[in-house]
Amino acid sequence: MRFGGQQALSQVLGFNKFSLLLTTALVALPLAPAQAADAGSAPVQVAQAQTRIRFAVPAQPLPAALIQFARQANLQITTHGLTTDGKQSAGVTGDLTPNEALARLLEGTGLTWSYTDSRTVNLIEAPRGSGATVLPTLNVEGRAINPNSTMTPMPEYAGGQIARGGQLGMLGNRDVMDTPFSQTNYTNKTIRDQQARTVQDVLLNDPSILTKQNSASDEDGSITIRGFSHTLSSGNGSLNGLAGMAPLRTPDMDYMERVEVLRGPSALLNGMAAFGQGGVGGSYNLVTKKATDEPVTELTARYGSLMQLGTHLDIGRRFGAEKQLGIRANGAYREGDTAVEPGNAEVGSMAINLDYRGERVRISGDVAHQTNDANPQIVQQLVLSGVGGGIVHVPKAPDASTSLNPTWSKQPSKLTLGMVAGEVDITEKVTAYAAIGKQTLDFSLIGPNQPKLLGTDGTYGWNNVEHTNFAYDVLSMQGGLRAKATTGPVNHTFGLNLSQSVMETGEAQATTPFAYTTNIYNPVFGGVTAAADPGAPKKTNETRTSSIGIADTLSILDEQIQFTAGIRQQRVESDSFNTTTGAITSGYDSDALTPALGVVVKPRENVSLYANYVENLQRGTIVSTSFSNAGEVFAPYVSKQYETGVKVDWGRMTTTLAVFQIAQPNTISIAGTPLPRQALDGEVRNRGVELNAYGEVTPGIRLMGGLTLIDSQQTKTQGGLYDGNREAGIPIIRTVVGGEWDTPFVHGLTLTGRFTYTGNQMVSSSNDNLKIPAWELVDLGARYVWDSPWNNKPITFRFNVDNVFDKNYWSASNFRYVQLGAPRTFWLSASVDF
């Protein structure tokens, strides 16, 4: 760590012996028994012949039988125009390899198949005159996938925009239909086709998630899930399943394969967030790109309004007789004037993934570096002055394409991360895993200190300017086991996880008095007035979290009934430091148990009824010097969720309905002399309904979106004073509906669109008059794919327009802040495969 010298180092090494245990496990992975490290892993036909799965697919029409087979075999089935309608299947039952099961399933249909990659099967017509389904000649090298492994992403669902499942922390990879939780897993196809730049751009597709919605640059640091807000720098996101390792603040999408969203608390699955806070409403896991069996060489040229020019290079190769070694490298850069004027952004990223996949050993390593320099500052955010008195209503939003920050303000940042993860199949049904990672984030805010909205006429200003340097260090590690077993009629899927993280934050600030006012409808700024550079950040906080969790999923009747139970013991230690003397000013050390229960019942193969009870843990507040009880430490906040829902896989479309309640303890201020007293009293209770749908409505028409309704109230407040009040920053209704249409009149042309509606939001839960109005956006796009005449590989042109009608709107509010939305923005790219 950067801030504490020998003291911090001793604290990290002395936290417990778990650090050494995990590090030793990672180093020892390549030293597993010789057969585990054998690079000569069998190709697909051999590996699958040795891996048997219990199939239970009844006789039925072939399309429905293929859906059940794909889910049970964890494979993707494609037809490429071949129709299966009108064909019947006799079904298949028993412990068989996927090849054996599919051969029986297709008997008498006149169809056979081939593998296009290790997880995708393409149906084709069998040679004429054959009396039975012909066993295929496999055309790729691959491996049977251990069901306990998380190294290979789940297959894509129909339409390719969403995956069939994703990683659920210690539970491993799970199909959506087999989880008692609400999740959506966005694929690289969605990332590429929407030209998403950061994780926030991808999360805009989710009606349960609200972002600040400003794309002047990529430096947008907070999201709200199910009505609970957290900053991305809290370490709430995971990278390849390792909690706290998702890039802080601005996760770049150019080197990501998946964005896996879990709605609802995840303390059991992932442990506490690195900073000890966040994760109440949900979390996300990012999956990095890895080398595929087929070589990848793609060059993309980019344009963004007003004049951002950039490029992206993606290269992937596999080496070895069985393609056991892989490398994937991604580099991207863009620079120029943004859609918010005046504004200039320079954004770059570089990432490399190395992986090894043996017969029983899998290892993956990632390194990445991101930079983002914005001038002026791109945070289009204002504090409301005099809440409850001075401002009686929020003024109309100004021109979204006008910067509210002076031209001399700046907002540079840089991030570097590295992680290593490994898996060893101890037996065919038991897998050990471990991972360790570290990342650092440095960013600065140079400009006005907390600009305030001073009047309903749009007057705003500030009293001083700041130069603040921030630094974040995160060290995260985990290890555990995943196993499958059978006891009589009951199948078990076990999970054991030990995790630990250390997060240090630092800050150095210099301010200069400078009172200035202007107007949001015509901002005019004076000359340069900058504060001096305060130098390197000094440590302000160190938070250490550790936990051990265990879970078991019990299933009966061929997994028609599944019950999951688990518990995690978590501990959080936090120290705050005086930046001048380095002395500890306050300390915190507490622990708690967080249980979770879930059940899935399948009355039909394509229908899942589910329910869950989950708890989430956050470190309690350390009362600040603004209160008479300064230094008091509150107990950890335990949030509780109750959720029930239904999921239906219609074949090419999946629909999900969830009903939930989440309650979180709340802090209040009690009047006193000379200072008020802060107390833990009351709670915020969010009740909601979520309806989501995704997939392919008909060939060539894809749909992705949904509707979220949330009733957010304060309850159990002191004397009932604020009981029933709406919580700030939570719209009652939010809907997002996106679609794609492959036009029949121009081969290769696809038209896209997305409609977003977000209801009004309270700015202050204690003042009903302070709210931002509802807003709606329309985004449109098109892409055209054609084969290159010189190498017959695709060239793809993409054109997207965000906020087509150039609407001016306040996009989000939270605790007296209002955030200006993004203006109309054009994005154009051309990708060439070599």
Secondary structure as UniProt FT lines:
FT   HELIX           5..14
FT   HELIX           18..28
FT   HELIX           29..31
FT   TURN            34..37
FT   HELIX           44..50
FT   STRAND          53..57
FT   STRAND          60..61
FT   HELIX           62..73
FT   STRAND          76..78
FT   TURN            80..81
FT   TURN            85..86
FT   STRAND          88..89
FT   STRAND          92..96
FT   HELIX           98..105
FT   TURN            106..110
FT   STRAND          111..117
FT   TURN            118..119
FT   STRAND          120..125
FT   TURN            128..129
FT   TURN            147..148
FT   TURN            158..159
FT   STRAND          162..163
FT   STRAND          165..167
FT   HELIX           169..171
FT   STRAND          173..175
FT   HELIX           176..178
FT   STRAND          182..186
FT   HELIX           188..193
FT   TURN            194..195
FT   HELIX           199..203
FT   TURN            204..205
FT   TURN            207..208
FT   STRAND          209..211
FT   STRAND          222..225
FT   TURN            226..227
FT   STRAND          228..231
FT   HELIX           232..234
FT   STRAND          238..239
FT   TURN            240..241
FT   STRAND          242..243
FT   TURN            254..255
FT   STRAND          256..263
FT   HELIX           267..270
FT   TURN            274..275
FT   STRAND          282..288
FT   STRAND          296..304
FT   STRAND          306..319
FT   TURN            321..322
FT   STRAND          325..338
FT   STRAND          344..357
FT   STRAND          361..375
FT   STRAND          381..384
FT   TURN            388..390
FT   TURN            400..401
FT   TURN            407..408
FT   STRAND          410..427
FT   TURN            428..429
FT   STRAND          430..448
FT   STRAND          452..453
FT   TURN            456..457
FT   STRAND          459..487
FT   TURN            488..489
FT   STRAND          490..519
FT   TURN            520..521
FT   STRAND          538..556
FT   TURN            557..560
FT   STRAND          561..577
FT   TURN            579..581
FT   STRAND          584..604
FT   TURN            605..606
FT   STRAND          607..618
FT   TURN            625..626
FT   TURN            628..631
FT   STRAND          637..649
FT   STRAND          653..670
FT   STRAND          677..698
FT   TURN            699..700
FT   STRAND          701..715
FT   HELIX           718..720
FT   TURN            721..724
FT   TURN            728..729
FT   STRAND          733..742
FT   TURN            747..748
FT   STRAND          749..758
FT   STRAND          761..762
FT   TURN            765..766
FT   TURN            768..769
FT   STRAND          771..772
FT   STRAND          775..787
FT   TURN            789..791
FT   STRAND          794..802
FT   TURN            804..805
FT   STRAND          810..814
FT   TURN            815..816
FT   STRAND          817..820
FT   STRAND          825..833
//
